[in-house]
């Protein structure tokens, strides 16, 4: 695996430049507010591309997680974990029937991958935590995914590296590197799976990325 060394002060500019080099023509597939959203950490995204979005029960059956029975019992308490161990939490944006002040889940997170899921899957609304939350009790297959969206540019804008203390600087840069390197793994998983859906950088506009290009990018190591 090829690895390139990047100076800590140059990492933000490097990441942005490399991603913009991979921009391709956007792929139209519908309106975002008609699809479900599911957030997941960057590290879990390749597994979702390979296996789909699974409940914790299904993940344990397949050996993807190794939780104890006590841990599973705790996670099945839907007073705190609304989807329990048998459901998958989803959200829908742009709903017009939330009452004033009702909590709404916003899936546009800079820290996680945002999977858009076809609205043809079966899911039921569950408003105890968020007015726009839905739960699916069936596995969401890779072919049910509509796009894989990231907002890494928004994360890059959260801090000015030159103004951070040494400890905060290292922590911030480590998170940049982890997510950037994960993007190559995500793209490779999409290529290997022949998953013909867009991988997009959606911080401020639809920047559709070439998965073939991204999958071949060298990993980054920061010089501290």
N, C-alpha and C positions, 0 to 999 in steps of 0.2 A: 504494500500500500504506500503510495507516494504521499509524503508529508512536506509542507512548505513552512518555513519559519517566518513569522511576521512580527514586527516590532509592536509592542503593546499600544503605542500611540497611533499606529496606523490601522489597527484591526477594523474599526468601524468603516473607514473609507474603503478598505480592501473588500470587505463583505459586500458592501453596496455595489461596488464596481463589478465584482464577479457575478452577482446575480443579474444586474442590468445587462451584462453581456449575453445572458441566456434568454433574454426576452423574445417571445415569438408572438404571432398574431393571436389575439384572444379567441377563444372558442365559446360560442353562444350555446346555451343549453336551457335557458328559462330564466325566471326571476328568482333572486335569492330569497325573497320573503315568502315564497311558496314551498320552499324545501325545509326539512328539519336540519338543525345544527347539532353536532356532537363534538365536544372539546376533549382533547387527550394530550398528555405530555408528548413532547417531540420524540422521546425515546420509545414510546409505545406505538408511534405511528406506523413504522414498518410492519409490526405484527398485525395491526388493523388492516393494512393493505393486503396482507397475505391471508388472514383468517376472517376478516370482517369485524364488525363491532359485536362483541359477545358479552353476555351477562357474566358475573363472577362465577356462577355455577358452571357455566359452559367452559370458562377459562380454566377452572380447576379440573374439570373432567379431561380437558385436553393437555393438562400439565403446563399451562402457560403461567399459572400462579401456583404457589405452594403455601396457601394459608392453612392454618390449623383449624380444627372444627370450632374451637372457641372463637377464633377470629371471624370465621364465616357466620357464626351465630350472632356476633356483635354487629357485623355489617348487614345482617338481615333485619335489623331493627329499623323499620321504615319510618319511625318517628324522627330519626336523625339522618338516615340514609334512605331517601324517598323511594329509590328504585330497588332497595334491598339487594339480595344476591341473585334474584331471578329476572330482574328488569334492567333496561338500558335507558338512561336519562337523555332526553332530547329537548330542544327548545325551538320555538318558532318566533321569528322577529316580525315586527310590523303589525301585530294584532291590534284591532281597534275596539275590543270589548273588555279591556282591563278596567277595573274601577279605579277612581282617583286614589293615588297613594299605594296601589298594589305593587308589590315587589315584582320586578321583571328581570329575568336573566338575560344578560347581554353577552353573546358568545364571541364578540370580536376582541379576544384577548391577545395581547402581545406575547404572553408567556406560553401559549399552547397552540396546538394545531387545531384548526376548525374544519371538521369534515361536514360537507353538505351531503344530506341523505335524501333520496327520492321520497316524495310525499305519497308514493304508492304503497309504502310499507304500512303495516298495521300498528297504530299507537293510540293510546288513550290519554286524554288530558288529565293532569294531576296538579291542582293549584294550591296545595297546602304550603309549599315553600315559595313557588314562583307562579305568577298568573299565566305565564306562557310556556310552562313545562309540560312535556309529554313523556310517557313511559311506553316502551315497546317490550313485550314479553317474548318476542321471537328474535332469533339471531339476525343481524343485519349483514347480508352477504356483501362481498366486495363489489359485485355488480350492481348493488343498490346505492353505491357511492356516486355522487355527481361531480364533486371536485374536492381537492385537498388544498386548503388555504392556510397561509401563514401571514403573520404581520410582524416580521422581524425588523423591518425598517422603523416601525413605531417603537420597538424596544430599543433600537439604537439611539433614538431621539430622547429617551427618558433621562439620560445623564450626559454631562460633558466630562469626558474622561480627564481632561486637563485640570478640572476643578475638584476631583475626588481625592480623598485621602488614600494612602497606599493600600490599606486593607479593602476598602470599598472598591477601589479601582480593580484590584485583582479579582474580587468576587464578580463584578460586573462583566469583566472581560472573559472570565471563565464561562459565564452563562452565554455570552455571545458565541464563543468558540464551540461550546457543546451544541447549540442549536444550529449553527452553520454546518458543522460536521454531520449532524443528524439529517440535514436536508439532502446531502449526497446519498445517505442510506435510504431515505424516503424515495428519492428519484429512482435509485437502483431497484428498489422493491417494486415500484410501478412498472419499470421496464421489464423486470423478470416475470411479473405477473401478467404482462401485456394488458395493463389496466389503462385503457384509452380514455382517460378523463384529465381535465386540466389540473396542473399544479400551479397555484397562483400566489403572488405576493399582493396582499389586499390592504396594505396599510392606508393608502389614500386613493388608489385607483387599481384597476385590474391589470396587473402585470403578469401575464401568463408566461411560465418558464418552460424551457426545453428540458424535459426529463433526461433525454439522452446526454445532453451537455452536462447537466448537473451531476449525473451519476458518475461521470468520469473526472470530476474535479478532485484535485488532491485535498487531503485533509489538512487542517491548519493547526499549527502549534505556535503559541505566542512566546516571544522572547521577553522575559520579565526583568 
